[in-house]
């Protein structure tokens, strides 16, 4: 939230602010962002799944097409952020209810109970720990757990884009900032000033800041905490239901879940 506070007052992204302080900051942002998003292989994994669904053995061309499509979609928008926002809203409005419906169809009361206990660190029974466990299963080191927790946390450099959101939406001093036009939508060459206009400390400015701060805080709570927690919980429960085959799961329950999964796949 300090990132949002910065952009509300300065009217520029935190990337610009850090670049003015450290000349090497742009290089660091480019490299660290590339490494963080390249290692998981998100596009390759998506291409592999798509190739399996459509019956194509070679997935590399699909991955290439995905990357080109992403670049074209963003470049053809009137502004980069407006296009990103419309896509994100669509994904949230369609994806979250879809995940919820699938989870409800697959899970039973016992599964929801397991999710509730899991949110408080109470693990289910597994062969190595037939009486269950608390926080960490046997055999998982704390270092490995914390490493995975840190990597899968708030998104690294992605969290810093909150400042771009504030600026592009015109919140606070972002009202006076220039917008980033799409690469192929700009009809003329125009120099964009990335530096913002800092607010003064008058009573009116402080009053406006508090108003915008409440707006940003509420949006952050709804989207990041509420929707984020719900979506991750649904995904965890769905994975638990479809993949967890040990510790108290009877053959009847497994067969029932497999039958539900086949029915959903047939519907889709």
Order of alpha helices (4+ residues) and beta strands (2+ residues): alpha-alpha-alpha-alpha-alpha-alpha-alpha-beta-beta-alpha-alpha-alpha-alpha-alpha-alpha
